[in-house]
Amino acid sequence: MKTARALMALCAVCAVLCVVLVLLSLLPPKWTAVSLLPPIAPFPQAAMPQGDIAVNTADMSELMLLPGVGPVTAAEIQRQRAIQLFFYPEDLLIIRGIALKKLENMRPFISVP
């Protein structure tokens, strides 16, 4: 008897879930969960500032004049620009050791094409 009641309760729950799913499938696409999220703003591409140090041509000693850049980070910048030049200051974020805070400190002193 208890098993039959438990089975009937389970069937009732399944029936309710099926009704909910059917009703959700009838909603217009604009009511999806993704559409309820706020729009994602693109990463701001700042105007290319003209600073003293051109990161695409500077040697190791010039790169180390930038705030927060030591020999390891300068070498990493040189290694990365040998693969691909930097076109925006934000391109430096791919360098390990350069995060947003350090980039903002460096921004007044760097130039990119």
C-alpha positions as CSV (number, residue, x, y, z in Angstrom):
1,M,0.0,0.0,0.0
2,K,2.8,2.4,0.9
3,T,4.6,1.6,-2.3
4,A,1.5,2.3,-4.4
5,R,1.0,5.7,-2.7
6,A,4.7,6.6,-3.2
7,L,4.4,5.6,-6.9
8,M,1.2,7.7,-7.3
9,A,2.9,10.7,-5.6
10,L,5.9,10.2,-7.9
11,C,3.6,10.1,-11.0
12,A,1.9,13.3,-9.8
13,V,5.2,15.1,-9.5
14,C,6.2,13.9,-12.9
15,A,2.9,15.1,-14.4
16,V,3.4,18.6,-12.8
17,L,6.9,18.8,-14.2
18,C,5.7,17.8,-17.6
19,V,3.1,20.5,-17.6
20,V,5.7,23.1,-16.5
21,L,8.0,22.0,-19.3
22,V,5.3,22.3,-21.8
23,L,4.3,25.7,-20.6
24,L,7.9,26.9,-20.7
25,S,8.3,25.6,-24.2
26,L,5.4,27.8,-25.3
27,L,7.0,31.0,-24.0
28,P,8.3,33.3,-26.8
29,P,12.1,33.2,-27.3
30,K,12.6,36.6,-25.7
31,W,11.7,35.2,-22.3
32,T,14.8,32.9,-22.1
33,A,17.1,33.2,-19.2
34,V,19.9,34.5,-21.4
35,S,17.8,37.4,-22.5
36,L,17.2,38.4,-18.9
37,L,20.9,38.9,-18.3
38,P,22.3,42.5,-18.8
39,P,24.1,43.0,-22.0
40,I,27.9,42.5,-21.9
41,A,29.8,45.6,-22.8
42,P,32.8,45.1,-25.1
43,F,36.2,45.5,-23.7
44,P,37.0,49.2,-24.0
45,Q,39.6,50.0,-26.6
46,A,41.2,53.2,-25.4
47,A,42.6,55.7,-27.8
48,M,46.2,54.9,-28.6
49,P,48.2,57.1,-26.3
50,Q,51.5,58.5,-27.4
51,G,54.0,57.9,-24.7
52,D,57.8,57.9,-24.5
53,I,58.4,54.1,-24.9
54,A,57.4,52.3,-28.1
55,V,56.7,48.8,-26.8
56,N,57.2,47.3,-30.3
57,T,60.7,48.6,-30.8
58,A,62.1,49.3,-27.3
59,D,65.1,47.4,-26.1
60,M,65.3,45.6,-22.7
61,S,66.6,48.7,-20.8
62,E,63.9,51.0,-22.2
63,L,61.2,48.5,-21.3
64,M,62.5,48.2,-17.7
65,L,61.9,52.0,-17.3
66,L,58.2,51.3,-17.4
67,P,56.6,51.2,-13.9
68,G,56.4,47.6,-12.6
69,V,58.4,46.1,-15.4
70,G,61.6,44.2,-14.5
71,P,63.9,42.0,-16.5
72,V,61.5,39.0,-16.6
73,T,58.5,41.0,-17.8
74,A,60.7,43.0,-20.3
75,A,62.0,39.7,-21.8
76,E,58.4,38.4,-22.0
77,I,57.3,41.5,-23.9
78,Q,60.2,41.1,-26.3
79,R,59.4,37.4,-26.8
80,Q,55.7,38.1,-27.4
81,R,56.3,40.9,-29.9
82,A,58.5,38.6,-31.9
83,I,55.4,36.5,-32.4
84,Q,53.0,39.4,-32.9
85,L,53.2,43.1,-32.6
86,F,51.1,45.0,-30.1
87,F,48.5,47.3,-31.7
88,Y,46.6,48.5,-28.5
89,P,47.9,49.0,-25.0
90,E,45.4,46.3,-23.9
91,D,47.4,43.8,-26.0
92,L,50.0,43.8,-23.2
93,L,47.5,42.0,-20.9
94,I,48.6,38.7,-22.5
95,I,52.0,39.1,-20.9
96,R,52.2,37.1,-17.7
97,G,52.9,39.7,-14.9
98,I,50.9,42.5,-16.5
99,A,47.4,42.9,-15.2
100,L,44.9,45.8,-15.4
101,K,46.4,47.7,-12.5
102,K,50.0,47.5,-13.9
103,L,48.7,48.4,-17.4
104,E,47.0,51.5,-16.1
105,N,50.2,52.5,-14.4
106,M,52.2,51.9,-17.7
107,R,49.7,53.5,-20.1
108,P,51.0,57.1,-19.9
109,F,54.5,56.0,-20.7
110,I,53.9,53.6,-23.6
111,S,53.1,54.0,-27.3
112,V,51.9,51.5,-29.8
113,P,51.5,52.0,-33.6
